C-alpha cells in the first residue's frame, strides 16, 4: 500500500488578518485533511505554534471575548529608536496562556518559523529552542516592534523577506503544499493621509526592481532603513504639531502597517510565482485593515470560507 502524501501548511503574515488562520485550520481539520508540518511567518507562525501546541480552541475563545483595544494592549509601549513597542512580555503571555509547549520539541507537529536578519537582509529559519524567542523575532514589525536578539543576530518580522514561506515547507519534506496568503486583495483606505503619504515615500519597493536580484535576498534593507528614518520623522513632526492637528497613535500605526503590507504583498506575489504551492488559500479580507484586531469573528469566518472553497482541490491532490 502506497504511503500517504505529506501535507505542509504555510501560514503567511498579515497582522490582525492572521486570525483568519484559525478558521482555515478549523476547516481543514473538519474535512479530515492531515496537517503534517507547518511553516509560518509573523502571525502565521504564532497561530501555527498555538495549533501545534494544542491551544487553538483556547485562543479562539480568548479572542472572541476580547475587543480590539484589549488585544492591542497586549504589547508593551516603549518608544525607542529601534521600535515603538517592545512586546516581549506580552508575546510571552499571549502564548503561554493557551499552551504548555515551551520548545519546538514540545509541539505535536513539526513547525518552522521565518524571521529577517536586519543587518544582513537575509531570511533566518527558526526551528529549535524556545518558541517564545522565535515568536518574538518573527513578529517584530519593523518600526512598530523593537528587533529581537536571537543567537547573536538582530531579527525582525519574517514577512519582510518571506511573507508566505513555501520554500521552507518544501525543504521540510512536504509533498503537497497548501499556502495561505493574507496579503492578497489589499484595499487602500483613505484616512488621515499625512502620515501614510510620508511613509509611502520611504517604501517604493517594486516587483520589477527585485527581478534582477538574487531570489533569496530581497533588495529592501536599504528601503527598510530609509523607512524607519521616515517613521521617526513622522512621530517627531506629529509631536510638534498643534494638539488639534495631531494624528492619533492608532492612525499612525495603521499607516505604518499599510506600507509594510504593500511591500509584503509585492514580495508574496513574486515569491509565489517562483515557488508555486499546490493550493493557495486567499481569504477575502481586502477591506480589513492590518490593525483591525477587533474583527476576530469576521477574519475567522472568512478564513473558514476561503479554506472550504479549496477543500476538494486539496483532497484530489492528496489522492
C-alpha positions, 0 to 999 in steps of 0.5 A: 500500500502506497504511503500517504502524501505529506501535507505542509501548511504555510501560514503567511503574515498579515497582522490582525488578518492572521486570525483568519488562520484559525478558521482555515485550520478549523476547516481543514481539520473538519474535512479530515485533511492531515496537517503534517508540518507547518511553516509560518511567518509573523502571525502565521507562525504564532497561530501555527505554534498555538495549533501545534501546541494544542491551544487553538480552541483556547485562543479562539475563545480568548479572542472572541471575548476580547475587543480590539483595544484589549488585544492591542494592549497586549504589547508593551509601549516603549518608544525607542529608536529601534521600535515603538513597542517592545512586546516581549512580555506580552508575546510571552503571555499571549502564548503561554496562556493557551499552551504548555509547549515551551520548545519546538520539541514540545509541539505535536507537529513539526513547525518552522518559523521565518524571521529577517536578519536586519543587518544582513537582509537575509531570511533566518529559519527558526526551528529549535529552542524556545518558541517564545524567542522565535515568536518574538523575532518573527513578529517584530514589525519593523518600526512598530516592534523593537528587533529581537536578539536571537543567537547573536543576530538582530531579527525582525518580522519574517514577512519582510523577506518571506511573507508566505514561506513555501520554500521552507515547507518544501525543504521540510519534506512536504509533498503537497503544499497548501499556502495561505496568503493574507496579503492578497486583495489589499484595499487602500483606505483613505484616512488621515493621509499625512502620515501614510503619504510620508511613509509611502515615500520611504517604501517604493519597493517594486516587483520589477526592481527585485527581478534582477536580484538574487531570489533569496535576498530581497533588495529592501534593507536599504528601503527598510532603513530609509523607512524607519528614518521616515517613521521617526520623522513622522512621530517627531513632526506629529509631536510638534504639531498643534494638539488639534492637528495631531494624528492619533497613535492608532492612525499612525500605526495603521499607516505604518502597517499599510506600507509594510503590507504593500511591500509584503504583498509585492514580495508574496506575489513574486515569491509565489510565482517562483515557488508555486504551492499546490493550493493557495488559500486567499481569504477575502479580507481586502477591506480589513485593515492590518490593525483591525484586531477587533474583527476576530469573528469576521477574519475567522469566518472568512478564513473558514470560507476561503479554506472550504472553497479549496477543500476538494482541490486539496483532497484530489491532490492528496489522492 
